[in-house]
Amino acid sequence: MLKLAVDWKPQRVTDVVLHLCDTVTLQYSDLKRALYRQGEFTLVPQYGCHTVPYTKWQMMSENKQAEAFAGFVGDNGVRCKTKTVQSTDTLLTVQGSRVARKSGQRRRPAACRTQPKK
């Protein structure tokens, strides 16, 4: 994109910096459009919790939009373990269950055989 912007010709440093700035600004606007599902890009399921419906995005103030975008950009993708399970389309969240075990009970691999007591 940068070579197309400068017509494959050498440019002054200030012109190259301005083209870089324009390119980065365009990429940020593409990210924002992906956030509310209006651009040509979509968010991967790992970041799907940040999507905002377009009608809700329009109703949000610029400060709220900036907060939502900052939360998306600042997310490193590492999720802490929660006790809830969320569907892939993020519309349904249910309480996760845990398996109760007897005291002293251990989990062994299925292929592991037990030794008889001697």
MODELLER restraints for C-alpha pairs under 7 A, 6 or more apart:
rsr = mdl.restraints
at = mdl.atoms
rsr.add(forms.Gaussian(group=physical.xy_distance, feature=features.Distance(at['CA:2:A'], at['CA:19:A']), mean=6.92, stdev=0.5))
rsr.add(forms.Gaussian(group=physical.xy_distance, feature=features.Distance(at['CA:30:A'], at['CA:39:A']), mean=6.41, stdev=0.5))
rsr.add(forms.Gaussian(group=physical.xy_distance, feature=features.Distance(at['CA:32:A'], at['CA:69:A']), mean=6.80, stdev=0.5))
rsr.add(forms.Gaussian(group=physical.xy_distance, feature=features.Distance(at['CA:33:A'], at['CA:39:A']), mean=4.82, stdev=0.5))
rsr.add(forms.Gaussian(group=physical.xy_distance, feature=features.Distance(at['CA:34:A'], at['CA:41:A']), mean=5.34, stdev=0.5))
rsr.add(forms.Gaussian(group=physical.xy_distance, feature=features.Distance(at['CA:34:A'], at['CA:42:A']), mean=5.09, stdev=0.5))
rsr.add(forms.Gaussian(group=physical.xy_distance, feature=features.Distance(at['CA:34:A'], at['CA:43:A']), mean=6.33, stdev=0.5))
rsr.add(forms.Gaussian(group=physical.xy_distance, feature=features.Distance(at['CA:35:A'], at['CA:50:A']), mean=6.82, stdev=0.5))
rsr.add(forms.Gaussian(group=physical.xy_distance, feature=features.Distance(at['CA:35:A'], at['CA:51:A']), mean=5.04, stdev=0.5))
rsr.add(forms.Gaussian(group=physical.xy_distance, feature=features.Distance(at['CA:35:A'], at['CA:52:A']), mean=6.32, stdev=0.5))
rsr.add(forms.Gaussian(group=physical.xy_distance, feature=features.Distance(at['CA:36:A'], at['CA:51:A']), mean=5.70, stdev=0.5))
rsr.add(forms.Gaussian(group=physical.xy_distance, feature=features.Distance(at['CA:36:A'], at['CA:52:A']), mean=4.92, stdev=0.5))
rsr.add(forms.Gaussian(group=physical.xy_distance, feature=features.Distance(at['CA:36:A'], at['CA:53:A']), mean=5.55, stdev=0.5))
rsr.add(forms.Gaussian(group=physical.xy_distance, feature=features.Distance(at['CA:36:A'], at['CA:54:A']), mean=5.19, stdev=0.5))
rsr.add(forms.Gaussian(group=physical.xy_distance, feature=features.Distance(at['CA:36:A'], at['CA:57:A']), mean=6.77, stdev=0.5))
rsr.add(forms.Gaussian(group=physical.xy_distance, feature=features.Distance(at['CA:37:A'], at['CA:54:A']), mean=6.96, stdev=0.5))
rsr.add(forms.Gaussian(group=physical.xy_distance, feature=features.Distance(at['CA:45:A'], at['CA:88:A']), mean=6.98, stdev=0.5))
rsr.add(forms.Gaussian(group=physical.xy_distance, feature=features.Distance(at['CA:46:A'], at['CA:77:A']), mean=6.71, stdev=0.5))
rsr.add(forms.Gaussian(group=physical.xy_distance, feature=features.Distance(at['CA:47:A'], at['CA:77:A']), mean=6.98, stdev=0.5))
rsr.add(forms.Gaussian(group=physical.xy_distance, feature=features.Distance(at['CA:49:A'], at['CA:90:A']), mean=6.58, stdev=0.5))
rsr.add(forms.Gaussian(group=physical.xy_distance, feature=features.Distance(at['CA:50:A'], at['CA:72:A']), mean=6.02, stdev=0.5))
rsr.add(forms.Gaussian(group=physical.xy_distance, feature=features.Distance(at['CA:83:A'], at['CA:95:A']), mean=6.19, stdev=0.5))
rsr.add(forms.Gaussian(group=physical.xy_distance, feature=features.Distance(at['CA:83:A'], at['CA:96:A']), mean=5.17, stdev=0.5))
rsr.add(forms.Gaussian(group=physical.xy_distance, feature=features.Distance(at['CA:84:A'], at['CA:93:A']), mean=6.53, stdev=0.5))
rsr.add(forms.Gaussian(group=physical.xy_distance, feature=features.Distance(at['CA:84:A'], at['CA:94:A']), mean=5.56, stdev=0.5))
rsr.add(forms.Gaussian(group=physical.xy_distance, feature=features.Distance(at['CA:84:A'], at['CA:95:A']), mean=4.43, stdev=0.5))
rsr.add(forms.Gaussian(group=physical.xy_distance, feature=features.Distance(at['CA:84:A'], at['CA:96:A']), mean=4.78, stdev=0.5))
rsr.add(forms.Gaussian(group=physical.xy_distance, feature=features.Distance(at['CA:85:A'], at['CA:93:A']), mean=5.64, stdev=0.5))
rsr.add(forms.Gaussian(group=physical.xy_distance, feature=features.Distance(at['CA:85:A'], at['CA:94:A']), mean=5.39, stdev=0.5))
rsr.add(forms.Gaussian(group=physical.xy_distance, feature=features.Distance(at['CA:85:A'], at['CA:95:A']), mean=6.22, stdev=0.5))
rsr.add(forms.Gaussian(group=physical.xy_distance, feature=features.Distance(at['CA:85:A'], at['CA:96:A']), mean=5.69, stdev=0.5))
rsr.add(forms.Gaussian(group=physical.xy_distance, feature=features.Distance(at['CA:86:A'], at['CA:92:A']), mean=5.84, stdev=0.5))
rsr.add(forms.Gaussian(group=physical.xy_distance, feature=features.Distance(at['CA:86:A'], at['CA:93:A']), mean=4.40, stdev=0.5))
rsr.add(forms.Gaussian(group=physical.xy_distance, feature=features.Distance(at['CA:86:A'], at['CA:94:A']), mean=6.55, stdev=0.5))
rsr.add(forms.Gaussian(group=physical.xy_distance, feature=features.Distance(at['CA:87:A'], at['CA:93:A']), mean=6.40, stdev=0.5))
